[in-house]
Amino acid sequence: MSSSAIEVSNQIASWIEERKGKDIQILDISELTTLTDCFVLASGTSTLQVQSIAGFVEEKAKEKNIELRRKEGYQGGRWILLDYNNVIVHIFHEEERDFYNLERLWLDAKKIDFYK
């Protein structure tokens, strides 16, 4: 996995933390799929908070010239996906996170320590 993917993942995780996102995790999936290098997973307690976190990440990434390739789920605010090519961000409402449990689906992924 590239060091830039780790840097971008950590930067995004810190932006999520600024907006009081919960249970932030970074998973290195680079050896498991060609889809991307990392997932950043986080939860919010309401649809409004989930949308706020996603909007803030988008805004900050744009300032850093990190290109957003695709965005899904913003309208519903229950599970928002932000695709930054080598980093895909999943921001869940807590209930959706428990239900879909991506951590279990990607159990073989390496966890990356999030540093501030």
C-alpha positions in Angstrom: 0.0 0.0 0.0 1.2 3.5 -0.8 2.2 5.9 1.9 0.0 8.5 0.3 -3.1 6.2 1.0 -2.1 6.0 4.7 -1.5 9.8 4.8 -4.9 10.5 3.2 -6.7 8.0 5.4 -5.2 9.5 8.5 -6.1 13.0 7.4 -9.7 12.0 6.6 -9.9 10.2 10.0 -8.8 13.4 11.7 -11.5 15.5 9.9 -14.1 12.9 10.9 -12.9 13.2 14.5 -13.2 17.0 14.3 -16.9 16.5 13.6 -17.3 14.1 16.5 -17.5 10.9 14.4 -17.4 7.8 16.5 -15.5 4.5 16.3 -13.1 5.6 13.5 -11.2 2.8 11.9 -8.8 2.5 9.0 -8.5 -0.8 7.2 -5.8 -1.7 4.8 -7.5 -3.9 2.1 -4.7 -3.5 -0.5 -3.7 -7.1 -0.4 -7.3 -8.3 -0.5 -8.7 -6.5 -3.5 -7.8 -4.2 -6.4 -10.8 -2.0 -5.5 -8.8 0.4 -3.3 -6.0 0.5 -0.7 -7.9 1.6 2.4 -11.3 2.0 3.9 -12.0 4.6 6.5 -15.0 3.7 8.6 -16.8 5.9 11.0 -20.2 6.4 12.7 -22.5 9.2 13.5 -25.5 9.3 15.8 -28.0 10.9 13.5 -28.5 11.4 9.8 -27.7 15.1 10.2 -24.4 14.2 11.8 -23.5 11.7 9.2 -24.3 14.2 6.4 -22.3 16.9 8.3 -19.3 14.6 8.7 -19.4 13.7 5.0 -19.8 17.4 3.9 -16.9 18.4 6.1 -14.6 15.7 4.7 -15.6 16.7 1.2 -14.8 20.3 1.9 -11.5 19.7 3.5 -10.4 17.2 0.8 -11.2 19.7 -1.9 -9.0 22.3 -0.1 -6.2 19.7 -0.2 -6.9 18.9 -3.9 -7.9 15.3 -3.0 -10.2 14.4 -5.9 -13.6 13.0 -5.1 -14.4 10.4 -7.7 -17.9 9.4 -6.5 -20.3 10.0 -3.7 -23.3 7.8 -2.7 -26.0 7.9 -0.1 -25.8 11.6 0.9 -29.6 12.2 0.5 -30.6 9.4 2.9 -27.8 10.1 5.3 -27.7 6.6 6.7 -24.6 5.3 4.9 -22.5 7.8 2.9 -19.7 6.5 0.7 -17.0 8.9 -0.5 -14.6 7.4 -3.1 -11.2 9.1 -3.2 -9.7 6.3 -5.5 -7.1 4.7 -3.2 -9.2 5.6 0.0 -12.9 4.9 0.3 -14.7 6.5 3.2 -17.8 4.9 4.8 -19.7 7.1 7.2 -22.6 5.2 8.8 -25.5 5.9 11.0 -24.8 3.7 14.0 -27.6 1.3 13.2 -26.5 0.8 9.7 -22.9 0.2 10.8 -24.0 -2.5 13.2 -26.2 -4.1 10.6 -23.7 -4.2 7.7 -20.7 -4.7 9.9 -18.0 -4.1 7.2 -15.3 -4.9 9.8 -16.6 -8.5 9.9 -16.8 -8.7 6.1 -13.2 -7.5 5.8 -12.0 -9.4 8.8 -8.7 -10.3 7.0 -7.9 -6.6 6.5 -5.0 -5.1 8.5 -6.1 -2.4 10.9 -4.0 0.8 10.7 -3.5 2.9 13.8 -5.1 6.3 13.4 -2.7 9.0 14.4 -3.5 12.7 14.9 
